[in-house]
Amino acid sequence: MIVVHHLNNSRSQRVLWLLEELGLEYQIVRYQRDQKTMLAPPELLAIHPLGKSPVISDGDIVVAESGAIVEYLVDTYGNGRLVPPAGTAERRRWTYFLHYAEGSAMTPLLMKLIFDRVETSPAPFFVKPIARGIAQKVKASYIQPQIEKHLDYLEAELNQTPWFAGAEFSAADIQMSFPLEAAAARGGLDERRPNLMAFLKRIHSRPAFQRALERGGPYELLK
């Protein structure tokens, strides 16, 4: 039995979605973020030394990192589903976006989350204006322009094909869902980029996506 060590409001939600798309049986072990720090609880350290989510166990096998989990599940149980044939242009796009999602797209979005918190977190009155000013300057001069650059790039990519690997829905789209949902929640993604908004609408309407939400419970991205 595949076990998903599921942290609330996290990337592990898309692991549930992938399992639903593949029609696999799985068990969920739930973990809750610390209400003050929003970090994963120490119980996850018993599963993986970094104590982070997503992580799955499949018998004696433990797999962490979203992209590695996607590849493991598709390779082990997919039977050719949700991945283009090897050696094709679609497969190269699939591999690229599988790694781009976390390696490039999430970086400025995570930085924005951190600097938003620096800007709004409690601090002594004589320090707070300095911290707020630094956070605002970094966001305006570097972080937001980087987010906009990535969103423009992705909008143009979906002007060529409806899905990130090509004409067919694939696991690359599952992987790309998290940065785009994060961008819609806190990165400025809106109707100005109709291809990306249409992508989010399409994935949200998939029955497997909805089943994953039912199994995983309430899902709200950190802001």
ZIHUSUL-V217934 format. One record per run of one state. SS is the DSSP state (alpha for helix, beta for strand, coil for the rest). FROM is the first residue (numbers start at 1). TO is the last residue. Records with the same first field share a line. If there is no record, write none. Layout:
SS: FROM-TO, FROM-TO
This chain:
coil: 1-1, 8-11, 23-25, 32-41, 47-54, 59-60, 65-65, 78-88, 121-124, 158-162, 164-165, 167-170, 187-193, 205-206, 217-223
beta: 2-7, 26-31, 55-58, 61-64, 163-163, 166-166
alpha: 12-22, 42-46, 66-77, 89-120, 125-157, 171-186, 194-204, 207-216
